[in-house]
Amino acid sequence: MPHLLTLIIFLPLAGALAIAMIPSRQVQLIRTTALIFNGAVLAAVTLVAVLFDRTGAGMQFMESQAWIPQVSIQYSVGVDGISLALVFLTALLGFLACFATTMITKRVKEYFLVYQVLMTGMLGTFLALDLVVFYIFWETVLIPMFFLIGIWGGARREYAAWKFFFYTLAGSVVMLLAIVGIYFAVAPHTFNMMELAHTAPLLSAGLQGALFLMFFFAFAVKIPVFPFHTWLPDAHVEAPTPVSVILAGVLLKMGTYGLFRVCVPFFPQALMTFAWLLGVLGAVNLIYGACAAFAQTDFKKMIAYSSVSHMGFVLLGVAAMNSAGFNGSILEMFNHGIITGAMFLLVGVVYERAHTREFSAFGGLASIMPRYAFFLTFMALASLGLPGLSGFVGEFLSLAGIFVIFPKLAIISAVGLIAVVILFLVMVRKVLWGKPRERILWSDMNAGEVAVLIPLCILTLVVGFYPDSILQFQQQAVDMLVKAL
Amino acid sequence: MAFWLNIAFGRRLGLGSAYVAVAASLMAAVLAVLVFCTLPPGGAAYELVPWITINGHPITVGVMVDSLTVMMLLVVTVVGTLIQIYSIGYMAGDVRFSRYFAYISLFMASMLALVLADNLLMLYIFWEGVGLCSCLLVAFWYEKPAAAAAGVKAFVTTRVGDTGLLVGILILLASGHSLRFADMGGLPGSDVLMAVAALLIFLGAMGKSAQFPLHVWLPDAMEGPTSVSALIHAATMVAAGVYLVARSYVLFTAHPLALETVAVIGAISAVMAASIACTANDIKKVLAYSTVSQLGLMMLALGAGGYAAGTFHLMTHAFFKALLFLGAGSVIHAVHTQDIREMGGLIHKMKVTGITFIIGALALAGIMPFAGFWSKDEIFIALWQGGDPVLFGAAVLTSFLTAFYMARVIFLTFLGTSRSKAHAHESPSVMTFPLVVLAVFAAGLGFIGSPWCHGAFQNFITGADEEVHFNLGMIAFSTALSLGGIGLAYLLIVKGVKLPGSDGPGRAWFIRLVANKYYIDEIYEVLLIQPFHRLCGALMRFDITRVDGAVNGVAASAAALARFVRRLQTGRVENYLLMQAGGALLLLLIILGKLCRIF
């Protein structure tokens, strides 16, 4: 399979073409087609994971093709241990979210068309090895997401969509400037990320610092890092459930992935200089996100803010600049995708029954929806970092990493973690415990809703009990990153 | 041993009925006895599988078995099995009967894995596991708001302590030390950092063992089923804190300050909780404060260097306190109230419960020859040898108060005349059978640590070979102390004698202070909980008005600018968009610059 990665990237786009040819009345056929194509992507990604050489540190399955030779832009893709976890996450959540798309009734054809384009953009971003290609895929994600929120969103969808659009556009513009800047700064001029990993670290400290901050701003908006996070709650509240799953599960990871793919290998000196900033922002994200989430009355907004909190751990891991921190950070990205993806699915389950997300409308659901109670409790425990579930491993590794460099930050974060624990336990108490309200006759989760959550639960358990199941893929790539620092 | 652990984990799966749980637990008990019989001198350790590598330090899943482990295994499996048998009767008819046994089994598995773990990280993982089970079981009747709140409180309060344990682990890791218990003897003794690590680990133990000032969750945890209180909040999980200190004892003995802290916290908890127990009227609350107090006594013993005394008391306490809770459960089952003022004369109607409860109470009060006497005596001797008069005085006061409040409970509940409207009856035999077995343990278990057995327990746990002698003076003193406590209770409650000056304003103030549990919950409410809520609310408002307000302000200015441009060039949508984007970007950068200057 010489072009496996290209196949993976453009398979969803092929799906979009296929959907375009189906008349829009045949809703069921459109759904099935989308599901088949996303299933094929998942199968192909699984194949890559099976064939992946875990002892190799470099890029694998590489493909390179001159595209615009005048400015040495190549269509170049490849996968290593860091991107593999995220590509798998994208394929899995893409498939499950597609499966869970049952609530979309208007303009179904357009919805799946745009959704397929989004998939291509995300997969391409994680697999691209040329900065220009990376940027194109990055932007490709922006447009479909804008439409998904703006057309199929809730009451304030247009405000949320525009806010998302402008915010990330601002980031993208800065990133584009930085890409052009780095191209002219290095000798020989190149957009090739593998070459840049060797040549960019030779740049002067000042130039490194400036480029680092520009890239960091672009990624920070996406992650999102305080104070650039306010687009996230609005976007989440308005987005339909499957879009929220993708938004939290995959889109946020594009920012943190960028840190690992660009900021860490290209600008090691700047990273040393600004590690404290990343660490402080990580701790602020962690505690600020948890506290802001605690005060929310909207279930979905609360989960959105808790995402901000969890992304703090990813930043802390990057700031640690050692093997434990990087491993924890990458694992936390994966775990957060699984856990928060599941959380948004669970919010969707009650929203479809209650048509509201206010906590005051819930309570005592454990008595009437036992299956729902099980899944929500399980995922809440995973979110608050209960040992034995996957969240703990990533958080612990990040903390162990940051403790070596900034022990005070690690202690502050560990104490801040108490707020996260309170947050999710109180959420369980508000939604599940207590006496059920009168006249609530909601049905428990149906087979389809359960089927989507089961793979996510299994992954949470497996990674929690046997972290090496994921870590073994990324270990070599992380070691190489650390060695290069 | 791998097989052993497998059994423990296998029980997490498909638990439909109580019989599966009891059978599995019984099997574990049999295996624990087998382990006891085949234990090589000095213990054994098995490395199983590599789990994770942290900055080049491999952490393995391993099992460590020594005399301390075996003691805990026996306690957990024997008491656990008996309590599960009891639960069949106690939980009969509950809508979530099988859920209860699933949680209990998960708890048993985590607890056994906790005591088998050979390194701190593994211990921490199962430490949180038992904490989760505790939280779920406290909130088992989650329809009751008090139970739901107590579940959250139990988890969060212990989690505060666990944060200490977590940071302690991080310190050990970051300074490149092994997390294995077997390697702890080789840690640098004089290192200040290690003293800090020891104190932080003790913070975790304080949370779990409900030591002052983290004890507040345990009385509230009584909202759970009484059998849960017996198993988790009396016999096993709360003792895990004492176990942790005993397990990493070398870390503490290397630092006098750490050891002293353990002793002082233990002494404060012991006296404070014992005094509150004297004023509580809820039978389960009395027992809960008694547990805090007795755990404090164990910590005190450990802190004063009485390793064998502390662990011995851990074991005897597990049996007689489980007995007392199950007895209390039987009483509650019969009279449908927990207020001892509404009971009385129950011994005539509930003979088995009454007699076994009194045996448990005598054991707790430390009357010869019951179990509690011997272990308490060991603690007294250890403290006397430790030579600190204040600590010894604390233990003496605790012991006196213990005898007093237990006598008070007995007089009010089982003796005297009935004040209950309910028609009390004896519980079914599935509940009384465990009571009888536990009563036998409560009566006889002390002998293995007595001079008649040549201190078999002490030599087993420390690996030494020393003769234990009768210390007649201490025996006489402690017996007199306990009898004094009982006598005072008799005078005050049965005879109705008023203490001189008990009605004075000074006294009333003191009693109010004790009866309100020293206002510790209220202090937390004002100092921690309300500020946390205020902080979260303030941050949310800050997020909306300032952070998001800045963003929207940028957008609004951009829009205004665009409107201005449109007036100049009517209908040019491209320009409108361009201006909006450009303006947004420009103003965003300005705002960012300002923000950067602020931070």
Interface residues (C-beta under 8 A of the other chain):
Chain A: W162 K163 F166 Y167 L169 A170 V173 F217 F226 P227 H229 T230 W231 Y288 C291 A292 F294 A295 Q296 N322 S323 A324 G364 A366 S367 L381 L386 P387 G388 F392 V393 F396 L397 L399 A400 G401 F403 V404 P407 A410 I411 A414 V415 L417 I418 A419 V421 I422 L425 V426 R429 L432 W433 G434 K435 Y466 P467 D468 L471 Q475
Chain B: P50 W51 I52 T53 I54 N55 G56 Y124 I125 F126 W127 E128 G129 L132 C135 A139 Y142 E143 P145 A148 A149 G151 V152 F155 V156 R159 V160 T163 L166 V167 L170 I171 L173 A174 F532 H533 L535 C536 G537 L539 M540 D543 V547 D548 A550 V551 A555 Q580 A581 A584 L585 L588 L592 L595
